Every structure is written in C-alpha cells, then in structure tokens.
Amino acid sequence: MSGKKVLVVDDDAKTVDLVRMYLNRDGYRVLTADNGIDALRLARESRPDLIVLDIMLPGMNGLDICRTLRKESDVPIIMLTALATDDDRLRGLDLGADDYVTKPFSPRELAARVRAVLRRLPGERGPEKIEYRGLTVDFTRHEAYLNGRPLGLTPVEFKILGVLIKEPGRVFTRAQIIEKAMGHDFEGFDRTIDVHILKLRRKLEPDPRHPRFIKTVYGTGYKFMEQEDNA
C-alpha cells in the first residue's frame, strides 16, 4: 500500500497531526484540510486513494462532502465523528461512506481501518465501467444506466450492485455483501440487505418477480446472473 494518497480532513490540528504520523508510518502520502471547502477542492484535484473525513467542519460539513463526492467518485471514505447514535452512523453509511469511526478513537485503530478499506478494493480501484445486457455501471461517475436510462441509485444500492456485478456468478452471503458494500463495522441486521436488494430490483429489473440481473440463491444470498443463468 506504500505510496497511496490519503486525504485527512479535520479542523482539529492535533488530530490531523496524530493521524498523519500513523499513516506516514504505514507509507501513505498524507494530504490535509481543515475545512469543508478545501477538502472538496483537494478531493477533486488530487484524487486521493482514500479520504478520512470528519463530519463537523467549517464551511461545509462532512456529510454534504460525502454526498457531493458520491455523485462524482467511488473514492473510499471513512467518516470521523463525535456523534455516536445508530441514526448518525446509518446516515453516513447511507450516503456512501465505507466505514465510520467514533471520536475519541485510537489512531492505531484508524490506520488499521484505512488498510482494511483499501484491501477491500478489488484490483485496487477495479474497472472504470462495466456493461452487460443494456446495463451500464460507471464507477468513475458513480452512475448506473439501463438502456441509456439513469437508474437513480442510492449510494448503498450502487455499492451493492458494484459488489455483485464485478464477480458475476459468485454467490455472496448477506454478511459478505454487508462487509464489501457497507464496511466490516456495520452493525445492522443481515436482512437489511434484503430491503436494499428489493429496492434495487425495482429500479433495475423490468419485471422484479422474474429478475434478469440479480438472482436470489435461497438459503445463501445473492449473485449477479451470468449469461447462462438467463438462457
């Protein structure tokens, strides 16, 4: 992982210096910002491999930054926050954050979370675009289309679709989908995935009762259907 760029965004200088020291030890190049406006500019200009993003920021808060970036990029984002309720956690994850760390935190644990999130990226960043049977998933623009029509997926729906379509034919358990799409620290129920899949199918499938793309493997989980599955 040496040489990867990590953007650390926090308005507390001591926190930034401590996180930078631990990430530098792991060989990362660290960029920093102490407000939301500079953070968004650096994210767009420097294209970091991962962003550590505080929620409470001057200029523009971390949730708005995450929402904006998810319309433009699939860069991994780890949220930092002093807010610790389940609703606060889910808000960040629903906006597309990859992980969530509550303050006060151990910088050693945060460095481990950075390593874990980057390890989950298939082939580093994976393909920029996948096209299959009229479905286009553009990972650079973070958009999906069916026969040229935008699907309007939420960040979580887009991540789930990305997990499945990158490995067609592979059966993923609900726990594996949660791990890859929502982060290992997500504390929701496995059945949460069923709700997201249901909503995804309504947008993706011409007839959700007879899916062409995402197949339920009863007793196990879900898979993205290969050509022969549709024969």
Secondary structure, DSSP 4 states (H G I P E B T S, - for coil): -TT-EEEEE-S-HHHHHHHHHHHHHTT-EEEEESSHHHHHHHHHHH--SEEEEESS-SSS-HHHHHHHHHTT----EEEEES--SHHHHHHHHHTT-SEEEESS--HHHHHHHHHHHHHTSTTTT--SEEEETTEEEETTTTEEEETTEE----HHHHHHHHHHHTSTT--EEHHHHHHHHH-TT--S-TTHHHHHHHHHHHHH-SSTTS-SSEEEETTTEEEEPPGGGG-
